[in-house]
């Protein structure tokens, strides 16, 4: 077996609120947590350096993804 740590992220709990919002609680390995922090900071720094709005990045990602699941976006 490999010495490489298995990385996972899972939803532990979803709490729905009366106003329609929801709170998600995640469980993850320490490695997954480290990766998320690193990638999040990298995204923020790249956006800052290029003067790109984070929402524009998220919108671009969604425009290149098929959220309906009808077609493979690749």
PyMOL Python script that loads the backbone (N, CA, C, O; Angstrom):
from pymol import cmd

cmd.read_pdbstr("""\
ATOM      1  N   UNK A   1       0.843  -1.185   0.000  1.00  0.00           N
ATOM      2  CA  UNK A   1       0.000   0.000   0.000  1.00  0.00           C
ATOM      3  C   UNK A   1       0.886   1.244   0.000  1.00  0.00           C
ATOM      4  O   UNK A   1       1.969   1.228   0.584  1.00  0.00           O
ATOM      5  N   UNK A   2       0.451   2.291  -0.630  1.00  0.00           N
ATOM      6  CA  UNK A   2       1.197   3.530  -0.749  1.00  0.00           C
ATOM      7  C   UNK A   2       1.233   4.278   0.582  1.00  0.00           C
ATOM      8  O   UNK A   2       0.302   4.186   1.382  1.00  0.00           O
ATOM      9  N   UNK A   3       2.328   5.024   0.810  1.00  0.00           N
ATOM     10  CA  UNK A   3       2.438   5.864   2.001  1.00  0.00           C
ATOM     11  C   UNK A   3       1.712   7.187   1.818  1.00  0.00           C
ATOM     12  O   UNK A   3       1.620   7.980   2.755  1.00  0.00           O
ATOM     13  N   UNK A   4       1.195   7.432   0.613  1.00  0.00           N
ATOM     14  CA  UNK A   4       0.503   8.686   0.330  1.00  0.00           C
ATOM     15  C   UNK A   4      -0.819   8.740   1.088  1.00  0.00           C
ATOM     16  O   UNK A   4      -1.592   7.782   1.081  1.00  0.00           O
ATOM     17  N   UNK A   5      -1.070   9.885   1.747  1.00  0.00           N
ATOM     18  CA  UNK A   5      -2.288  10.060   2.532  1.00  0.00           C
ATOM     19  C   UNK A   5      -3.509  10.160   1.617  1.00  0.00           C
ATOM     20  O   UNK A   5      -3.477  10.859   0.604  1.00  0.00           O
ATOM     21  N   UNK A   6      -4.568   9.466   1.973  1.00  0.00           N
ATOM     22  CA  UNK A   6      -5.826   9.573   1.242  1.00  0.00           C
ATOM     23  C   UNK A   6      -6.470  10.894   1.631  1.00  0.00           C
ATOM     24  O   UNK A   6      -6.611  11.202   2.815  1.00  0.00           O
ATOM     25  N   UNK A   7      -6.858  11.664   0.636  1.00  0.00           N
ATOM     26  CA  UNK A   7      -7.473  12.968   0.863  1.00  0.00           C
ATOM     27  C   UNK A   7      -8.949  12.881   0.520  1.00  0.00           C
ATOM     28  O   UNK A   7      -9.319  12.375  -0.539  1.00  0.00           O
ATOM     29  N   UNK A   8      -9.794  13.378   1.422  1.00  0.00           N
ATOM     30  CA  UNK A   8     -11.220  13.376   1.128  1.00  0.00           C
ATOM     31  C   UNK A   8     -11.886  14.597   1.741  1.00  0.00           C
ATOM     32  O   UNK A   8     -11.403  15.169   2.718  1.00  0.00           O
ATOM     33  N   UNK A   9     -12.997  14.977   1.149  1.00  0.00           N
ATOM     34  CA  UNK A   9     -13.866  16.020   1.669  1.00  0.00           C
ATOM     35  C   UNK A   9     -15.278  15.457   1.607  1.00  0.00           C
ATOM     36  O   UNK A   9     -15.693  14.918   0.581  1.00  0.00           O
ATOM     37  N   UNK A  10     -16.006  15.580   2.693  1.00  0.00           N
ATOM     38  CA  UNK A  10     -17.376  15.082   2.732  1.00  0.00           C
ATOM     39  C   UNK A  10     -18.272  16.041   3.495  1.00  0.00           C
ATOM     40  O   UNK A  10     -17.817  16.770   4.376  1.00  0.00           O
ATOM     41  N   UNK A  11     -19.525  16.032   3.154  1.00  0.00           N
ATOM     42  CA  UNK A  11     -20.492  16.848   3.887  1.00  0.00           C
ATOM     43  C   UNK A  11     -20.899  16.072   5.127  1.00  0.00           C
ATOM     44  O   UNK A  11     -21.380  14.943   5.040  1.00  0.00           O
ATOM     45  N   UNK A  12     -20.701  16.687   6.270  1.00  0.00           N
ATOM     46  CA  UNK A  12     -21.035  16.063   7.536  1.00  0.00           C
ATOM     47  C   UNK A  12     -22.471  16.367   7.945  1.00  0.00           C
ATOM     48  O   UNK A  12     -23.186  15.492   8.433  1.00  0.00           O
ATOM     49  N   UNK A  13     -22.887  17.623   7.740  1.00  0.00           N
ATOM     50  CA  UNK A  13     -24.208  18.029   8.202  1.00  0.00           C
ATOM     51  C   UNK A  13     -24.702  19.216   7.384  1.00  0.00           C
ATOM     52  O   UNK A  13     -23.926  20.104   7.034  1.00  0.00           O
ATOM     53  N   UNK A  14     -25.985  19.225   7.086  1.00  0.00           N
ATOM     54  CA  UNK A  14     -26.631  20.359   6.430  1.00  0.00           C
ATOM     55  C   UNK A  14     -27.754  20.829   7.336  1.00  0.00           C
ATOM     56  O   UNK A  14     -28.650  20.063   7.688  1.00  0.00           O
ATOM     57  N   UNK A  15     -27.691  22.105   7.711  1.00  0.00           N
ATOM     58  CA  UNK A  15     -28.734  22.692   8.540  1.00  0.00           C
ATOM     59  C   UNK A  15     -29.482  23.722   7.710  1.00  0.00           C
ATOM     60  O   UNK A  15     -28.912  24.742   7.319  1.00  0.00           O
ATOM     61  N   UNK A  16     -30.752  23.462   7.441  1.00  0.00           N
ATOM     62  CA  UNK A  16     -31.569  24.400   6.673  1.00  0.00           C
ATOM     63  C   UNK A  16     -32.218  25.392   7.621  1.00  0.00           C
ATOM     64  O   UNK A  16     -32.683  25.030   8.702  1.00  0.00           O
ATOM     65  N   UNK A  17     -32.242  26.664   7.194  1.00  0.00           N
ATOM     66  CA  UNK A  17     -32.783  27.736   8.017  1.00  0.00           C
ATOM     67  C   UNK A  17     -34.124  28.205   7.456  1.00  0.00           C
ATOM     68  O   UNK A  17     -34.420  28.003   6.278  1.00  0.00           O
ATOM     69  N   UNK A  18     -34.925  28.832   8.311  1.00  0.00           N
ATOM     70  CA  UNK A  18     -36.264  29.283   7.930  1.00  0.00           C
ATOM     71  C   UNK A  18     -36.258  30.264   6.767  1.00  0.00           C
ATOM     72  O   UNK A  18     -37.224  30.324   6.006  1.00  0.00           O
ATOM     73  N   UNK A  19     -35.177  31.040   6.618  1.00  0.00           N
ATOM     74  CA  UNK A  19     -35.122  32.038   5.547  1.00  0.00           C
ATOM     75  C   UNK A  19     -34.675  31.446   4.208  1.00  0.00           C
ATOM     76  O   UNK A  19     -34.526  32.178   3.230  1.00  0.00           O
ATOM     77  N   UNK A  20     -34.460  30.136   4.155  1.00  0.00           N
ATOM     78  CA  UNK A  20     -34.065  29.484   2.914  1.00  0.00           C
ATOM     79  C   UNK A  20     -32.565  29.240   2.800  1.00  0.00           C
ATOM     80  O   UNK A  20     -32.129  28.489   1.927  1.00  0.00           O
ATOM     81  N   UNK A  21     -31.766  29.864   3.670  1.00  0.00           N
ATOM     82  CA  UNK A  21     -30.325  29.623   3.684  1.00  0.00           C
ATOM     83  C   UNK A  21     -30.034  28.247   4.269  1.00  0.00           C
ATOM     84  O   UNK A  21     -30.915  27.603   4.839  1.00  0.00           O
ATOM     85  N   UNK A  22     -28.804  27.811   4.124  1.00  0.00           N
ATOM     86  CA  UNK A  22     -28.380  26.550   4.723  1.00  0.00           C
ATOM     87  C   UNK A  22     -26.939  26.685   5.190  1.00  0.00           C
ATOM     88  O   UNK A  22     -26.147  27.422   4.604  1.00  0.00           O
ATOM     89  N   UNK A  23     -26.618  25.970   6.243  1.00  0.00           N
ATOM     90  CA  UNK A  23     -25.252  25.909   6.752  1.00  0.00           C
ATOM     91  C   UNK A  23     -24.732  24.499   6.511  1.00  0.00           C
ATOM     92  O   UNK A  23     -25.376  23.517   6.883  1.00  0.00           O
ATOM     93  N   UNK A  24     -23.569  24.407   5.889  1.00  0.00           N
ATOM     94  CA  UNK A  24     -22.956  23.125   5.593  1.00  0.00           C
ATOM     95  C   UNK A  24     -21.756  22.924   6.512  1.00  0.00           C
ATOM     96  O   UNK A  24     -20.944  23.833   6.684  1.00  0.00           O
ATOM     97  N   UNK A  25     -21.647  21.752   7.093  1.00  0.00           N
ATOM     98  CA  UNK A  25     -20.490  21.381   7.888  1.00  0.00           C
ATOM     99  C   UNK A  25     -19.772  20.266   7.141  1.00  0.00           C
ATOM    100  O   UNK A  25     -20.381  19.264   6.765  1.00  0.00           O
ATOM    101  N   UNK A  26     -18.474  20.451   6.929  1.00  0.00           N
ATOM    102  CA  UNK A  26     -17.694  19.492   6.158  1.00  0.00           C
ATOM    103  C   UNK A  26     -16.743  18.722   7.060  1.00  0.00           C
ATOM    104  O   UNK A  26     -16.288  19.227   8.087  1.00  0.00           O
ATOM    105  N   UNK A  27     -16.455  17.507   6.663  1.00  0.00           N
ATOM    106  CA  UNK A  27     -15.384  16.739   7.279  1.00  0.00           C
ATOM    107  C   UNK A  27     -14.337  16.517   6.205  1.00  0.00           C
ATOM    108  O   UNK A  27     -14.668  16.284   5.042  1.00  0.00           O
ATOM    109  N   UNK A  28     -13.078  16.590   6.595  1.00  0.00           N
ATOM    110  CA  UNK A  28     -12.012  16.415   5.625  1.00  0.00           C
ATOM    111  C   UNK A  28     -10.729  16.028   6.329  1.00  0.00           C
ATOM    112  O   UNK A  28     -10.577  16.225   7.534  1.00  0.00           O
ATOM    113  N   UNK A  29      -9.822  15.480   5.568  1.00  0.00           N
ATOM    114  CA  UNK A  29      -8.517  15.150   6.115  1.00  0.00           C
ATOM    115  C   UNK A  29      -7.722  16.437   6.313  1.00  0.00           C
ATOM    116  O   UNK A  29      -8.045  17.473   5.733  1.00  0.00           O
ATOM    117  N   UNK A  30      -6.693  16.359   7.127  1.00  0.00           N
ATOM    118  CA  UNK A  30      -5.819  17.515   7.323  1.00  0.00           C
ATOM    119  C   UNK A  30      -5.188  17.944   6.000  1.00  0.00           C
ATOM    120  O   UNK A  30      -5.031  19.137   5.742  1.00  0.00           O
ATOM    121  N   UNK A  31      -4.829  16.977   5.171  1.00  0.00           N
ATOM    122  CA  UNK A  31      -4.217  17.291   3.863  1.00  0.00           C
ATOM    123  C   UNK A  31      -5.205  18.048   2.983  1.00  0.00           C
ATOM    124  O   UNK A  31      -4.818  19.002   2.308  1.00  0.00           O
ATOM    125  N   UNK A  32      -6.468  17.644   2.978  1.00  0.00           N
ATOM    126  CA  UNK A  32      -7.476  18.347   2.182  1.00  0.00           C
ATOM    127  C   UNK A  32      -7.637  19.771   2.686  1.00  0.00           C
ATOM    128  O   UNK A  32      -7.748  20.701   1.887  1.00  0.00           O
ATOM    129  N   UNK A  33      -7.652  19.952   3.993  1.00  0.00           N
ATOM    130  CA  UNK A  33      -7.764  21.289   4.574  1.00  0.00           C
ATOM    131  C   UNK A  33      -6.586  22.166   4.154  1.00  0.00           C
ATOM    132  O   UNK A  33      -6.774  23.326   3.789  1.00  0.00           O
ATOM    133  N   UNK A  34      -5.375  21.614   4.205  1.00  0.00           N
ATOM    134  CA  UNK A  34      -4.180  22.352   3.777  1.00  0.00           C
ATOM    135  C   UNK A  34      -4.283  22.741   2.307  1.00  0.00           C
ATOM    136  O   UNK A  34      -3.973  23.873   1.934  1.00  0.00           O
ATOM    137  N   UNK A  35      -4.721  21.797   1.473  1.00  0.00           N
ATOM    138  CA  UNK A  35      -4.844  22.072   0.037  1.00  0.00           C
ATOM    139  C   UNK A  35      -5.866  23.166  -0.243  1.00  0.00           C
ATOM    140  O   UNK A  35      -5.636  24.032  -1.087  1.00  0.00           O
ATOM    141  N   UNK A  36      -6.986  23.131   0.455  1.00  0.00           N
ATOM    142  CA  UNK A  36      -8.032  24.139   0.263  1.00  0.00           C
ATOM    143  C   UNK A  36      -7.509  25.522   0.634  1.00  0.00           C
ATOM    144  O   UNK A  36      -7.732  26.492  -0.089  1.00  0.00           O
ATOM    145  N   UNK A  37      -6.817  25.605   1.757  1.00  0.00           N
ATOM    146  CA  UNK A  37      -6.252  26.892   2.186  1.00  0.00           C
ATOM    147  C   UNK A  37      -5.241  27.412   1.167  1.00  0.00           C
ATOM    148  O   UNK A  37      -5.254  28.589   0.809  1.00  0.00           O
ATOM    149  N   UNK A  38      -4.369  26.523   0.710  1.00  0.00           N
ATOM    150  CA  UNK A  38      -3.341  26.912  -0.252  1.00  0.00           C
ATOM    151  C   UNK A  38      -3.954  27.379  -1.570  1.00  0.00           C
ATOM    152  O   UNK A  38      -3.563  28.416  -2.107  1.00  0.00           O
ATOM    153  N   UNK A  39      -4.909  26.617  -2.088  1.00  0.00           N
ATOM    154  CA  UNK A  39      -5.530  26.981  -3.356  1.00  0.00           C
ATOM    155  C   UNK A  39      -6.377  28.234  -3.243  1.00  0.00           C
ATOM    156  O   UNK A  39      -6.402  29.053  -4.161  1.00  0.00           O
ATOM    157  N   UNK A  40      -7.076  28.390  -2.116  1.00  0.00           N
ATOM    158  CA  UNK A  40      -7.879  29.589  -1.905  1.00  0.00           C
ATOM    159  C   UNK A  40      -7.021  30.840  -1.851  1.00  0.00           C
ATOM    160  O   UNK A  40      -7.348  31.854  -2.468  1.00  0.00           O
ATOM    161  N   UNK A  41      -5.922  30.766  -1.113  1.00  0.00           N
ATOM    162  CA  UNK A  41      -5.012  31.909  -1.031  1.00  0.00           C
ATOM    163  C   UNK A  41      -4.390  32.205  -2.388  1.00  0.00           C
ATOM    164  O   UNK A  41      -4.251  33.366  -2.774  1.00  0.00           O
ATOM    165  N   UNK A  42      -4.019  31.164  -3.104  1.00  0.00           N
ATOM    166  CA  UNK A  42      -3.439  31.343  -4.442  1.00  0.00           C
ATOM    167  C   UNK A  42      -4.435  32.037  -5.372  1.00  0.00           C
ATOM    168  O   UNK A  42      -4.059  32.938  -6.122  1.00  0.00           O
ATOM    169  N   UNK A  43      -5.694  31.623  -5.327  1.00  0.00           N
ATOM    170  CA  UNK A  43      -6.731  32.240  -6.156  1.00  0.00           C
ATOM    171  C   UNK A  43      -6.877  33.721  -5.812  1.00  0.00           C
ATOM    172  O   UNK A  43      -6.932  34.570  -6.702  1.00  0.00           O
ATOM    173  N   UNK A  44      -6.937  34.021  -4.523  1.00  0.00           N
ATOM    174  CA  UNK A  44      -7.080  35.415  -4.090  1.00  0.00           C
ATOM    175  C   UNK A  44      -5.879  36.248  -4.525  1.00  0.00           C
ATOM    176  O   UNK A  44      -6.050  37.369  -5.002  1.00  0.00           O
ATOM    177  N   UNK A  45      -4.668  35.718  -4.368  1.00  0.00           N
ATOM    178  CA  UNK A  45      -3.466  36.454  -4.766  1.00  0.00           C
ATOM    179  C   UNK A  45      -3.406  36.676  -6.276  1.00  0.00           C
ATOM    180  O   UNK A  45      -3.059  37.765  -6.732  1.00  0.00           O
ATOM    181  N   UNK A  46      -3.746  35.643  -7.050  1.00  0.00           N
ATOM    182  CA  UNK A  46      -3.752  35.791  -8.511  1.00  0.00           C
ATOM    183  C   UNK A  46      -4.777  36.832  -8.938  1.00  0.00           C
ATOM    184  O   UNK A  46      -4.499  37.658  -9.808  1.00  0.00           O
ATOM    185  N   UNK A  47      -5.958  36.797  -8.334  1.00  0.00           N
ATOM    186  CA  UNK A  47      -6.990  37.773  -8.677  1.00  0.00           C
ATOM    187  C   UNK A  47      -6.528  39.183  -8.311  1.00  0.00           C
ATOM    188  O   UNK A  47      -6.740  40.125  -9.075  1.00  0.00           O
ATOM    189  N   UNK A  48      -5.904  39.327  -7.155  1.00  0.00           N
ATOM    190  CA  UNK A  48      -5.407  40.636  -6.747  1.00  0.00           C
ATOM    191  C   UNK A  48      -4.324  41.149  -7.677  1.00  0.00           C
ATOM    192  O   UNK A  48      -4.315  42.327  -8.037  1.00  0.00           O
ATOM    193  N   UNK A  49      -3.412  40.271  -8.066  1.00  0.00           N
ATOM    194  CA  UNK A  49      -2.304  40.677  -8.932  1.00  0.00           C
ATOM    195  C   UNK A  49      -2.782  41.058 -10.328  1.00  0.00           C
ATOM    196  O   UNK A  49      -2.179  41.904 -10.988  1.00  0.00           O
ATOM    197  N   UNK A  50      -3.863  40.435 -10.773  1.00  0.00           N
ATOM    198  CA  UNK A  50      -4.373  40.708 -12.118  1.00  0.00           C
ATOM    199  C   UNK A  50      -5.591  41.628 -12.103  1.00  0.00           C
ATOM    200  O   UNK A  50      -6.196  41.891 -13.142  1.00  0.00           O
ATOM    201  N   UNK A  51      -5.941  42.113 -10.913  1.00  0.00           N
ATOM    202  CA  UNK A  51      -7.108  42.974 -10.735  1.00  0.00           C
ATOM    203  C   UNK A  51      -8.375  42.330 -11.314  1.00  0.00           C
ATOM    204  O   UNK A  51      -9.173  42.978 -11.991  1.00  0.00           O
ATOM    205  N   UNK A  52      -8.529  41.034 -11.023  1.00  0.00           N
ATOM    206  CA  UNK A  52      -9.683  40.271 -11.470  1.00  0.00           C
ATOM    207  C   UNK A  52     -10.630  40.070 -10.293  1.00  0.00           C
ATOM    208  O   UNK A  52     -10.204  39.652  -9.217  1.00  0.00           O
ATOM    209  N   UNK A  53     -11.893  40.362 -10.491  1.00  0.00           N
ATOM    210  CA  UNK A  53     -12.888  40.169  -9.441  1.00  0.00           C
ATOM    211  C   UNK A  53     -13.125  38.673  -9.251  1.00  0.00           C
ATOM    212  O   UNK A  53     -13.298  37.938 -10.223  1.00  0.00           O
ATOM    213  N   UNK A  54     -13.133  38.228  -7.994  1.00  0.00           N
ATOM    214  CA  UNK A  54     -13.368  36.813  -7.715  1.00  0.00           C
ATOM    215  C   UNK A  54     -14.680  36.319  -8.306  1.00  0.00           C
ATOM    216  O   UNK A  54     -14.752  35.193  -8.798  1.00  0.00           O
ATOM    217  N   UNK A  55     -15.715  37.146  -8.264  1.00  0.00           N
ATOM    218  CA  UNK A  55     -17.008  36.722  -8.815  1.00  0.00           C
ATOM    219  C   UNK A  55     -16.900  36.470 -10.313  1.00  0.00           C
ATOM    220  O   UNK A  55     -17.561  35.575 -10.840  1.00  0.00           O
ATOM    221  N   UNK A  56     -16.068  37.256 -11.009  1.00  0.00           N
ATOM    222  CA  UNK A  56     -15.854  37.021 -12.441  1.00  0.00           C
ATOM    223  C   UNK A  56     -15.230  35.646 -12.674  1.00  0.00           C
ATOM    224  O   UNK A  56     -15.575  34.963 -13.638  1.00  0.00           O
ATOM    225  N   UNK A  57     -14.320  35.241 -11.801  1.00  0.00           N
ATOM    226  CA  UNK A  57     -13.691  33.922 -11.920  1.00  0.00           C
ATOM    227  C   UNK A  57     -14.737  32.827 -11.714  1.00  0.00           C
ATOM    228  O   UNK A  57     -14.801  31.867 -12.482  1.00  0.00           O
ATOM    229  N   UNK A  58     -15.554  32.977 -10.672  1.00  0.00           N
ATOM    230  CA  UNK A  58     -16.584  31.976 -10.406  1.00  0.00           C
ATOM    231  C   UNK A  58     -17.604  31.920 -11.551  1.00  0.00           C
ATOM    232  O   UNK A  58     -18.041  30.840 -11.949  1.00  0.00           O
ATOM    233  N   UNK A  59     -17.974  33.092 -12.074  1.00  0.00           N
ATOM    234  CA  UNK A  59     -18.911  33.134 -13.203  1.00  0.00           C
ATOM    235  C   UNK A  59     -18.315  32.444 -14.426  1.00  0.00           C
ATOM    236  O   UNK A  59     -19.014  31.723 -15.138  1.00  0.00           O
ATOM    237  N   UNK A  60     -17.013  32.667 -14.672  1.00  0.00           N
ATOM    238  CA  UNK A  60     -16.351  32.040 -15.814  1.00  0.00           C
ATOM    239  C   UNK A  60     -16.358  30.518 -15.656  1.00  0.00           C
ATOM    240  O   UNK A  60     -16.637  29.789 -16.607  1.00  0.00           O
ATOM    241  N   UNK A  61     -16.049  30.049 -14.448  1.00  0.00           N
ATOM    242  CA  UNK A  61     -16.053  28.604 -14.198  1.00  0.00           C
ATOM    243  C   UNK A  61     -17.445  28.024 -14.464  1.00  0.00           C
ATOM    244  O   UNK A  61     -17.578  26.998 -15.132  1.00  0.00           O
ATOM    245  N   UNK A  62     -18.468  28.679 -13.943  1.00  0.00           N
ATOM    246  CA  UNK A  62     -19.831  28.178 -14.135  1.00  0.00           C
ATOM    247  C   UNK A  62     -20.255  28.223 -15.605  1.00  0.00           C
ATOM    248  O   UNK A  62     -21.024  27.373 -16.052  1.00  0.00           O
ATOM    249  N   UNK A  63     -19.762  29.202 -16.351  1.00  0.00           N
ATOM    250  CA  UNK A  63     -20.115  29.285 -17.767  1.00  0.00           C
ATOM    251  C   UNK A  63     -19.451  28.172 -18.584  1.00  0.00           C
ATOM    252  O   UNK A  63     -19.866  27.890 -19.708  1.00  0.00           O
ATOM    253  N   UNK A  64     -18.428  27.549 -18.019  1.00  0.00           N
ATOM    254  CA  UNK A  64     -17.731  26.465 -18.701  1.00  0.00           C
ATOM    255  C   UNK A  64     -18.057  25.098 -18.099  1.00  0.00           C
ATOM    256  O   UNK A  64     -17.372  24.110 -18.363  1.00  0.00           O
ATOM    257  N   UNK A  65     -19.091  25.061 -17.302  1.00  0.00           N
ATOM    258  CA  UNK A  65     -19.510  23.828 -16.639  1.00  0.00           C
ATOM    259  C   UNK A  65     -20.979  23.587 -16.941  1.00  0.00           C
ATOM    260  O   UNK A  65     -21.789  24.514 -16.948  1.00  0.00           O
ATOM    261  N   UNK A  66     -21.301  22.353 -17.183  1.00  0.00           N
ATOM    262  CA  UNK A  66     -22.696  22.005 -17.416  1.00  0.00           C
ATOM    263  C   UNK A  66     -23.294  21.556 -16.094  1.00  0.00           C
ATOM    264  O   UNK A  66     -23.137  20.399 -15.701  1.00  0.00           O
ATOM    265  N   UNK A  67     -23.976  22.454 -15.406  1.00  0.00           N
ATOM    266  CA  UNK A  67     -24.559  22.121 -14.118  1.00  0.00           C
ATOM    267  C   UNK A  67     -25.803  21.267 -14.246  1.00  0.00           C
ATOM    268  O   UNK A  67     -26.238  20.658 -13.268  1.00  0.00           O
ATOM    269  N   UNK A  68     -26.384  21.210 -15.435  1.00  0.00           N
ATOM    270  CA  UNK A  68     -27.560  20.368 -15.660  1.00  0.00           C
ATOM    271  C   UNK A  68     -27.184  18.902 -15.777  1.00  0.00           C
ATOM    272  O   UNK A  68     -28.017  18.029 -15.532  1.00  0.00           O
ATOM    273  N   UNK A  69     -25.931  18.616 -16.152  1.00  0.00           N
ATOM    274  CA  UNK A  69     -25.485  17.246 -16.287  1.00  0.00           C
ATOM    275  C   UNK A  69     -25.846  16.594 -17.600  1.00  0.00           C
ATOM    276  O   UNK A  69     -25.677  15.385 -17.756  1.00  0.00           O
ATOM    277  N   UNK A  70     -26.354  17.390 -18.574  1.00  0.00           N
ATOM    278  CA  UNK A  70     -26.775  16.815 -19.859  1.00  0.00           C
ATOM    279  C   UNK A  70     -25.586  16.444 -20.748  1.00  0.00           C
ATOM    280  O   UNK A  70     -25.629  15.444 -21.464  1.00  0.00           O
ATOM    281  N   UNK A  71     -24.534  17.249 -20.698  1.00  0.00           N
ATOM    282  CA  UNK A  71     -23.389  17.043 -21.572  1.00  0.00           C
ATOM    283  C   UNK A  71     -22.107  17.128 -20.772  1.00  0.00           C
ATOM    284  O   UNK A  71     -22.030  17.851 -19.779  1.00  0.00           O
ATOM    285  N   UNK A  72     -21.111  16.395 -21.203  1.00  0.00           N
ATOM    286  CA  UNK A  72     -19.796  16.470 -20.579  1.00  0.00           C
ATOM    287  C   UNK A  72     -19.132  17.764 -21.049  1.00  0.00           C
ATOM    288  O   UNK A  72     -18.953  17.947 -22.254  1.00  0.00           O
ATOM    289  N   UNK A  73     -18.749  18.693 -20.111  1.00  0.00           N
ATOM    290  CA  UNK A  73     -18.187  19.987 -20.519  1.00  0.00           C
ATOM    291  C   UNK A  73     -16.778  19.884 -21.087  1.00  0.00           C
ATOM    292  O   UNK A  73     -16.252  20.880 -21.585  1.00  0.00           O
ATOM    293  N   UNK A  74     -16.149  18.708 -21.029  1.00  0.00           N
ATOM    294  CA  UNK A  74     -14.764  18.600 -21.512  1.00  0.00           C
ATOM    295  C   UNK A  74     -14.730  18.453 -22.971  1.00  0.00           C
ATOM    296  O   UNK A  74     -13.652  18.349 -23.556  1.00  0.00           O
TER     297      UNK A  74
END
""", "prot")
cmd.dss("prot")
cmd.show_as("cartoon", "prot")
cmd.util.cbc("prot")
cmd.orient("prot")
